Amino acid sequence: MLLLLLLSGHAGAMALSEGFTGSTDYITEPLLTAIEGTERLSPEQALQELSFDSRHFRQASDLSTEAYWHKITFPSPPATTELILRLSNIMIDELDLYLIQDGQVVRHWIRGDTQQWNPEESYASIWFPIDLHPGSESLLLIRKASEGPLLLPLRLMTAQQFNQLTERSFKLWAAAAGALLILLIHNTVIFLLFRYPAYGYYILFHLTVFLSLGVTQGFGPWLWPMAFNQFLGSIILTLYTLSAWTIFHFSLQFLQVRTRLPRWWRYRRLADLVFAFSVLISLIVPENYYATPFSVLQGVVSVCSIYWGIAILRRGFSPAALYLLAWSFFIVGAAIGGMTFRNQLPFNSFTEHALLISTVIELLGFSFSLSLRARHLETAKNQQLMTNPESGLPNRNYFLNHLRNHHHQELPDLSVHLVLIHLSGITELSEAVGPGSAGKATATLAKRVNQALENEHCVIRHRLPNLSQACVIDMDQDNLIFLCHQTNRPEEIIEHLEPVLNRSIRLHQIEFQQLYSIGVASGCLNELDMTTLYQHAQLAARANWRSNHLWSRYQADQQLHQHTQLMLVAEMSKAIRSHGFHFLIQPKVELASGRIRSGEVLLRWKHPTLGMVSPAEFIPLAENVGLIFKLTQLVLNMVLNWIRLHADELHDTTLAINISARDLLQQNFASGLIELCRTYDISPRRIVLEITETTAISDKNLAAENADVLRSAGFSLSIDDFGAGYSSMQNINRLAPEEIKIDRLFVSNLTENETHQTLCRCLIYLSKDLGTRSTAEGIETNEQLELLRSWGCHSGQGFYLYRPMPAEEYLALLQDSSGTG
């Protein structure tokens, strides 16, 4: 279409020499022009009183407060001739045409935007039939006055040429109006569906542009009543101002200025006040006075929009490119249209339609850019959902919902190694430096590993929604994984990663090294899914903690063990709810006198199908999964209730109850236990709390506070299995126990192992020096008993003395012991 208009404009320039004999080209020669003055003149007065000169023509084609007359003289034709004068619609307020033949006004047409048209004819454009007769002089006088531009493009043609031009105009109007309406309907539907603000402003802009183009391009009266068209013409600059306001807000929303250029977003309310003031002025001030301020306003909006578009495009927002292209077309078209209507460019078929063409292109560009923006936002949203915000690497969501479901496309050979790097100490790091800094530290390590794997060709790449690629999947702060083809051995890759993993990370002026374990699971994805491989790699990484190797491969028995553990957890939880545990009591003998002064409560679990489950199996498991607290409460309730029922039979003996070191980390553990003793009416002095140290005490201050409260209430504290596990002198200092129990590991082969003899003897002497009692566990022979007695060990337990026994037997034993005594 643009090429056609260019060719048409070129043809018009070539036809200028044909004069007024009939042509579809615009008349470009200056018309004879006169200035009316202060009083309105009749056509007869104009001919008599005014001096017509072509030098006034340029002045009469620009903004002016004057009224002008044009005169066109037609020579007498050799035969009767019908010519048609056609004007392009340029919104002149007052437009009167007088056909004068032989000194008489034979026709008078009124076609101004503020006038009642006369005579009324079916609208096909602004046109006037002129009949020329032989021997008769014909003269056409045109009077015009307007607050806007006074440009008066004329074409003089035959009836046949007029029909052809009108048909062509209708086709152009139909194409332009149809395209604009289809775009308007399409985007209105999308706006109603999604309620996205940018679409709303785009629709408002589209409406104002559609109305203003209907007036300026001439197709308006073809779609709506002439009276409405004249009204729009009278407020055309108001429409332009509203369109500038809508495009301003469209740009703000489309380019997301609020988040990308927040300092500009703050001025939007001030801009709205400027636009509101401009709309008010456009309704009050004459168009010829407001035209220049509006041009400045339009220029400012254009510059701001272009600047925002360029700035945001440079930040990676690709839809801004199409936005800038569309906006540039509109700016060029508006500039051409404005300069043409101000008579600064020649009026021809190209300049006449430049604004229409550029506006249609702009609206199409904006519509496409909105669609592109929707895709861009969808891609950005998917990118955000599928990546870790700190490292930018694929995350757990990518692994579970994308990779697992599309592994046939991602992994054509289907045989892979899944390598899992488990990071430890993340919780402690988060507590020390905050979760944000801890996240940055692990993200730094993840990016280092990803960079180190980029040159490993056997490592599988993962394509993200933004088309970037990554080797590592950042599952969470604890686990990193990567995949490689099973045809390659993972050893070399993992060894290559070792120095990367061992590099220290600087955080808050602190250098620290991340601890890790690596597990590898291999398999064919036709037989196993990705989550199963991940599960296997987790088990292998867990096993690697207990290994001296850099990495461990998954073994089938690891999963069997894990299944057993999970089953035990479920069964243990049921047993706690149904009180499926019972306890035995192992007497504690005072070695010097041989008297039973205390007994240790030993929890037992007899499962209906599994039989007896060893405490060495279920106690650590309960600690790992958090069931130890419920288990402790169950034991306390059972034992305290039993003591209450047999208080007299127990005489002055005490009972030792095992609690976990983790129990001391419960904020209200001490106060809860004291209240429980009140409930059962049991004196705390009858209870010894043996603290087992299967795990380290992470918060020693809280543990010490609970210990102080318990000791003050009358409970005795004992450190169980001292010398093994996590025992330390710090625990003796902080917990101040009344008893230290020497672990059976050192007692069981006491007579054969000189090192164990030395350790036991030193621990007994240490207890004496600290003012605490020493108790030896696991005494199995008389020789062991005599050695311990000779060193001054206070108490002892073991099969040589007494085996663990039911509570009733323990009571009977106490009766016999008391009777004997």
NUKOL-847750 format. One record per residue (C-alpha): residue in one letter; x, y, z. Coordinates in steps of 0.02 Angstrom, whole numbers, plus 50000, padded with zeros to 5 digits. Each point is the difference from the previous one (the first is absolute). Layout:
BEGIN
AXYZ...
REM end
This chain:
BEGIN
M500005000050000L501415011950044L500864996849833L498365003149907L499785016750086L501785005049961L499734996049817S498365009550004G500845015250074H501354999249867A498704999149862G499145015450072A501615009849990M500204995449818A498225005549957L500115017850065S500255007249827E498314993449946G499165014750088F498144998750042T499464989149856G499584985450116S501204989950106T499974989650160D501595008850055Y499995014050127I500145017849936T501685006050058E500055017049916P499645014650121L498215006349986L499535018249987T499675004850181A499335015050094I499815004550185E498235004150050G500295012350142T498935003550153E498284999049917R499254985249912L499755002949814S498814992949873P500734992249843E499545015449900Q500855011350127A501524988850002L500195001549812Q499815018750003E500965004850158L501384987250022S501664999149910F500404981949955D501834995349993S500844982850000R501305006650122H498704998850140F499714981649966R501344993050117Q499405011050141A498234993949970S500544981950020D500675001350178L499265004250170S499205017250000T498605010050078E499575008049831A498704994649873Y500644997249822W499274999449826H500654989749855K499545003049817I500074987249861T499555005549824F499444987449869P500195004449815S498534997349886P500034981949936P499664995349818A498584988750059T498984997450158T501154992350129E499674993050174L501435001050122I500004995050182L500985009450131R500484988850146L500765005450166S500894989250125N499225000750173I501045012350099M498775006450129I499815018349950D498715008250113E499175010949868L500094995049818D498915008149866L500164997049812Y499125011149872L499874995549816I499805016049900Q499534999549817D499765015549896G500115010750158Q498644990550093V500164987850147V499234984249933R500524987950139H500455002050183W500714985650101I500255000650189R501224986950064G500805006950160D500204989350156T499035012550105Q498665003149867Q498414991449945W500464991949834N499025006249854P499474992749885E499914983350090E500644985849892S500534982050031Y501745000250071A501374993449889S501265013650044I499945018849983W499635003049815F499175012949888P499344997349822I500445014349884D499145001449829L500945010549873H499095006349844P500715006749835G500025018949990S499755001850187E501285006150126S500054989750159L500785005150163L500174990850165L500205010050161I500494990950159R499875008150170K500804991550151A500285004150183S500544988650142E500844998850168G501044985849931P501064997749843L499305008049842L500784987849878L498854997349851P500584985449889L499015000349837R499774987849858L499055004049840M499464985149898T498734992649885A498504990150064Q500834983849947Q501605004650091F498985004850153N499114983350003Q501654990749985L500795010450137T498484998050113E500034981249976R501844999750043S499695011050152F498614988450059K501174985149987L501355009150096W498765005650133A499274982550013A501744992350019A500555012950130A498375000150098G499854981049992A501784997550062L499755012450140L498334992450052I500664982149995L501495005150106L498865009250120I498824985250021H501444987750017N500885009950137T498365004150088V499634981450015I501754996750066F499835014250125L498324993250062L500784982750020F501615005050089R499665017750065Y501805004849967P500155019250024A501095002849846Y498634992749889G498745011950077Y501065015349960Y500364992849828I498124998749966L499715018050057F501435005749888H499304989849858L498285008050020T500665017950002V501104996549849F498574991749907L498855014950029S501315012949955L500524990749844G498184998549947V499915018950003T501705004349924Q500024986349868G498195002449946F499254982950035G499125005550160P498355005849921W499944983449910L499874991450172W499075012650108P498845015149980M500705015949928A499505009950155F501084988450107N501425001749877Q499895018950009F500024999250190L501564989249996G500795012349881S499675014250121I500934990750141I501334991649894L501455006550105T499104994050157L499944982749921Y501855001449959T500375005050181L499014985250066S500924988449882A501665007050065W499434996650179T499484982149960I501614996349908F500965007150148H499144988050121F500094985849876S501885002349995L500115000350190Q499054983750014F500714991149849L501815003850043Q499714996850186V500785016750043R499444997950181T501254986050031R501305003449866L500135019150011P499205004250168R500665017950006W498955004049845W498474991450073R499935012950140Y499585013949875R498474991749923R498775009750110L500815016449954A499884994949816D498144996050024L499735017750066V500895007149848F498914989749883A498415004950093F500485018349986S500414997749815V498294992049966L499155014750087I501015012649900S499634991049837L498145002150032I500155018650039V501425007049896P499825001549809E500874986549903N501235011849915Y500645005450172Y500054982650078A500834991449850T501775004750048P499864995250186F499234983549946S501464996749883V501185002950147L498974988150109Q499994986849865G501885002049978V500324997850187V498934984150004S500914993349848V501735003650071C499554992250169S499264984549920I501494997549885Y501215002650144W499084987550110G499924987549858I501875001149965A500474999350185I498914984850033L500534991349839R501805001350058R499484991150160G499464984849901F498135003249976S499894994349818P498175005449966A500625018050017A500824998249828L498344997849910Y499245013750109L501385012049945L499784995249817A498125003050007W500225016350095S501295005949873F498794997049856F498685010350089I501205014250038V500545000849817G498204999149939A499415013150125A501455011449951I499594998249816G498145002850033G500325015250109M501215007949878T498814996749856F498515008150088R501105014850045N500455001349815Q501834996150037L499954984749885P499074998549835F498294991850011N499984984449892S499374982250007F501464994650110T499995014250125E498094999450006H500014982050062A501674999650094L499175002450169L498684986749963I501284987349942S501205003450144T498594999050126V499384983349935I501814993650004E500205006950176L498414991950063L500494983649920G501755001550075F499305003750172S498814985449986F501404988249948S501135007050135L498634996850129S499924981949942L501904999150003R499995007750173A498754987050060R501144986349934H501515008750077L499135001250170E499464981949987T501804995249961A500635010850144K498704992250116N500494982449947Q501835004950018Q499665006250176L499024984350044M501344988549931T501585008450068N500775004050167P499925019050025E501765000750074S500974988749882G498915001449844L500164981149978P498574987649974N499104996250163R498974986250079N498455005349902Y500964997849837F500584982950055L498294993850057N498855007949870H501065002149844L501514988749993R499104984950071N498545001749879H501085003349847H501504988950029H499714990849837Q500275016349905E501365006750115L500964983750017P499904990349838D501114985650056L499014998250165S501514992850093V500745012150125H501015002850157L499165011650124V501325008150110L499375008150160I501075011850104H499255001550174L500565015450097S500024999450189G499935013450134I498785011049905T498865002250151E501465005150111L500655011849865S498275007949985E499925002450188A501735008149999V499855012149854G498145000149957P499024990149869G500325012849862S501894999350017A499974981150019G499004998949839K501275011049910A501434989150063T499224983849936A499535008949837T501825005049979L500544982050019A498644994149880K500575012349866R501804994650023V499524981849973N498945004649849Q501445009849923A501204985750031L498834987849910E499735010849845N501494992249910E499504982250044H499194993649840C499214985050081V499045010750125I498205002749944R499455018149972H498295006350052R499135012949891L499015012950098P498495010249939N501115015049958L501054988249890S501505000650117Q500844983650047A500644993150164C500884984250058V499545000150185I498274998750077D499925009750165M498724989150088D500055010150162Q501315007250116D500564982550048N500114990649835L500765003049829I499844987149861F500614997749824L499744986449870C501244991949883H499904986249873Q500244982750071T501214995449861N501265011050090R500734996750171P499555013450131E501644997950096E501005012349895I498655013350005I499814998950189E501885000550026H500055015449890L498695008050114E500924996250162P501115015749999V498485010549953L499004993250146N501485002250119R500255018449957S499545011250145I498575012449989R500175017550072L498475006350093H499885014550122Q501895001350010I500054981550045E500824986349895F499134983350017Q500054983549908Q498404990949959L499904981850056Y499234987949877S499684981949957I499734993149825G498874985849947V499804992649827A498534990149933S499994992249827G498614992749899C498984999049842L498515011749997N498984987149906E499994990250162L500175013750133D499325017650008M501055015150045T499345001550178T500494982150036L501775003749942Y500025015550110Q499404989650148H501394987349969A501305013949988Q499405007150167L500264983150082A501734998749922A500455017650062R499414995450175A501104984549996N501455010849939W500025009450166R500594983850082S501274996649863N501805005349973H499715001649812L499645015749900W498354992749940S498914984750022R498964990149876Y498244994750042Q499814982150058A498334990750003D500154995650185Q500025018650042Q498235001849939L499484984250091H500725007450159Q499105016549966H498354991149972T500254990850164Q500365016450089L498435008149929M498964985050049L500725000650176V499605018550014A498184996749952E499864985250120M500865009650140S498765014349981K498564987650014A500804991850153I500175016950087R498165003849971S499444982750057H501254998750146G500824985249917F501615002250100H500444992750168F501505001650114L501204988950095I501075005150147Q501854995850020P500615001650180K501465011450038V501114992850137E501055009850122L501674991049980A500675002950176S498484992950090G499174989549867R498325008650034I498775005049865R499815018950013S499205003449832G499344992449840E500095005549820V498415000149898L500314991849830L498695002749866R499514984949897W498934998049845K499234983449950H499225001649828P498564988049956T500894993849843L501795006250013G500234993650177M501205008850116V500745015849921S501665005050075P500125017050087A501655002449908E498935000349842F498445009650047I500735013250119P501205008149872L498634998849869A498795008950116E501295013850025N500285002049814V498155001649955G499465010250152L499014986350089I501185000150149F499005013650088K498394989949994L500954984550051T500755008850151Q498305006250055L499294982449984V501404992750108L499855013650131N498134997450017M500174981050010V501395000450130L499285013950108N498334991350005W500864983650049I501015008750137R498395007650068L499204982750009H501534991850085A500735014250101D500054990150162E500804984749922L501385010349920H500555006250172D501345013449985T500714994149833T500025010749844L499584996149820A501045005949854I499075005149842N500915002849837I499685016349909S500775006149839A501165014949995R498735007149877D498695000050138L501055013050090L499835011049846Q498125001150024Q499625017350069N498754994050132F500684982750032A500555003150180S498425009150054G498934986749914L500884985850091I499845008750168E498145002549969L499844981649951C500784994750166R498745010950091T498594991649903Y500584982750057D500505006250173I501784993749978S501495008550078P501335004749869R501314993250122R499434982549956I500465002749817V501694999449915L500035006849823E501304991149893I500465010949851T500474989549849E501195008349879T499624992249832T500025017749926A500965015850036I499175013250107S499865014549876D499315013250120K501014997150159N499315015450087L498204993949988A500524982650056A500935007450150E498485010750047N498854984749999A501304990250100D500105013850131V498105000350019L499914981050016R501424999350127S499225013950102A498364990350004G500894984850075F500334988949848S501694991549988L500905000949832S501104986649925I501014999749840D499744983149918D501294990949893F501375012250049G501574998349895A499074995249841G499045009849870Y499915018850028S500575000150183S501085014650048M500675008750153Q498935015049952N498434989750035I500634995950176N500355018450028R498325006249931L498834986250063A500874997050169P499424981850014E499944990350164E500534984249908I501114995049856K499664983049920I501524991949919D499534992549832R499954981149987L501235001149855F501415002850126V499364987550130S499624985049890N501834995349970L500725008850149T501134985750057E500774997549828N500235017949940E501255010750096T499415015849911H498234997150060Q500664997050176T500895016649996L498475009149933C498814992350127R501185003550144C500225018149944L498135002649981I499684993150174Y501345011450075L499315014649899S498274996950072K500715000150177D500925016349969L498415008049927G498944993950145T498894988949893R499594981650009S500704987949869T499004985549935A500724986449888E498864992049870G500154982749923I500864990550144E500024981949942T501354991550106N500584999750179E501745005749946Q499255015849925L498995002950158E501524998250114L501065011849895L498655013350002R499724997850188S501875001750031W500065016649907G498565006750104C498604999349869H498395004450091S498704989449907G499864987249866Q498794991749880G500164984849891F499464982249966Y501234993550130L499025009650131Y498205000449936R499184999049833P498585012049952M498404993150076P498135003550000A499425013050125E499164986850112E501624990150015Y500945015950042L498785003550142A500214982150064L501895001949990L499905015950104Q498934990850129D501274985850012S501455012350009S499135009950135G499584984250098T501774993849985G500685016650054
REM end
